[in-house]
Structure formats: structure tokens, C-alpha cells
Amino acid sequence: MRAGNDAENGSKVSAGTDAEEKLVALFENTSTALLAEKVVVAAGLTVKLIPVPRHISSDCGVCLRFPAAGLERVRELLRSRGLETLGVFPERPTSS
């Protein structure tokens, strides 16, 4: 199901080095993605639910897009609510 560089498990993504860089967090199902969005927005962060990019998965679904600079805060918020991701990936494919 997954492809690309997983920012949670030793990626090439360096959070905060490019203010425009975006990451996406994948979840087991849409209801978890919706809850994650609610939790992160309530904390004042700017996020958006988007369709899962094709380079990450061919499955239908939504993921949570957020600035790479917010990676640690998003992880902290999700962890505090017991929400697990299937992975965090660059929104755009990276070159190898």
C-alpha cells in the first residue's frame, strides 16, 4: 500500500528546512483522518484533508496535509489522542 519516503521511519524528509514543503499523514480509515483533522485544527495548526496522492497509495482515501515544519507538533497531538498513522510522507514524490 505504501511507497515513497516515510518521514516517521527514517526518511529523507527534513522537517522545517523548507517552509513550503508539505507532508501527508495516512490513517487506517476516513473517520480517523477526520478526527485527526479536528484535533490538529483545535490546536491552531493549519491542515487540510486531501485525497491520498497516487505515489503513496493507489487506494482511495483521504490524508492529512500539513507543513513539514509542523511534523513534531502534529505527531505530539495525534499521540496525545491515541491516533496512529500508517505513515507520514512527502506530499510530492522525491527523487532518489
C-alpha positions as CSV (number, residue, x, y, z in Angstrom):
1,M,0.0,0.0,0.0
2,R,2.8,2.5,0.8
3,A,5.6,3.9,-1.3
4,G,7.9,6.8,-1.1
5,N,9.9,8.0,1.9
6,D,8.2,7.6,5.3
7,A,9.0,10.6,7.5
8,E,8.3,8.6,10.6
9,N,10.6,5.7,9.9
10,G,13.9,7.2,8.8
11,S,13.1,9.4,5.8
12,K,14.9,11.8,3.6
13,V,12.4,14.5,4.8
14,S,13.9,17.2,7.0
15,A,11.1,18.9,8.8
16,G,11.3,22.6,8.8
17,T,14.1,23.1,6.2
18,D,11.6,24.3,3.5
19,A,8.7,26.4,4.7
20,E,6.7,25.3,1.6
21,E,7.3,21.6,1.9
22,K,4.2,19.7,2.8
23,L,3.8,16.3,4.4
24,V,0.8,14.0,4.4
25,A,-0.3,11.6,7.2
26,L,-2.2,8.5,6.2
27,F,-4.7,6.8,8.5
28,E,-6.4,3.4,8.7
29,N,-9.7,4.9,7.7
30,T,-11.5,8.1,6.8
31,S,-13.1,8.5,10.3
32,T,-9.7,8.5,11.9
33,A,-8.4,11.1,9.4
34,L,-11.4,13.3,10.2
35,L,-10.8,13.0,13.9
36,A,-7.1,13.8,13.4
37,E,-8.0,16.9,11.4
38,K,-10.3,18.0,14.2
39,V,-7.6,17.5,16.9
40,V,-4.9,19.4,14.9
41,V,-7.2,22.3,13.9
42,A,-8.3,22.7,17.5
43,A,-4.7,23.2,18.4
44,G,-4.5,26.0,16.0
45,L,-2.5,24.4,13.2
46,T,-3.3,24.8,9.5
47,V,-4.1,21.4,7.9
48,K,-6.2,20.1,5.0
49,L,-7.7,16.8,4.2
50,I,-6.8,15.8,0.6
51,P,-7.1,12.6,-1.5
52,V,-4.1,10.3,-0.9
53,P,-1.5,11.1,-3.6
54,R,-1.0,8.3,-6.1
55,H,2.7,8.0,-5.5
56,I,1.9,6.9,-1.9
57,S,-1.1,4.6,-2.5
58,S,-3.4,3.5,-5.2
59,D,-6.1,3.0,-2.6
60,C,-8.9,5.6,-2.4
61,G,-9.0,7.6,0.8
62,V,-8.0,10.9,2.4
63,C,-4.9,12.0,4.2
64,L,-4.0,15.0,6.4
65,R,-1.7,17.5,4.7
66,F,0.4,19.9,6.8
67,P,3.6,22.0,6.6
68,A,6.7,19.9,7.2
69,A,7.8,22.4,9.9
70,G,4.8,21.2,12.0
71,L,5.7,17.5,11.9
72,E,6.7,17.1,15.6
73,R,3.7,19.1,16.8
74,V,1.3,17.0,14.7
75,R,2.9,13.8,16.0
76,E,2.5,15.0,19.5
77,L,-1.1,16.0,19.1
78,L,-2.0,12.7,17.4
79,R,-0.2,10.7,20.1
80,S,-1.9,12.5,22.9
81,R,-5.3,11.4,21.5
82,G,-4.1,7.8,20.7
83,L,-4.4,8.3,17.0
84,E,-2.0,6.2,14.9
85,T,-0.9,6.9,11.4
86,L,0.0,4.4,8.7
87,G,2.9,6.7,7.9
88,V,3.9,10.3,7.1
89,F,5.2,11.0,3.6
90,P,6.2,13.9,1.4
91,E,3.2,15.2,-0.5
92,R,5.2,15.3,-3.7
93,P,7.4,12.4,-4.9
94,T,11.1,12.8,-4.0
95,S,13.9,11.9,-6.4
96,S,16.1,9.0,-5.4
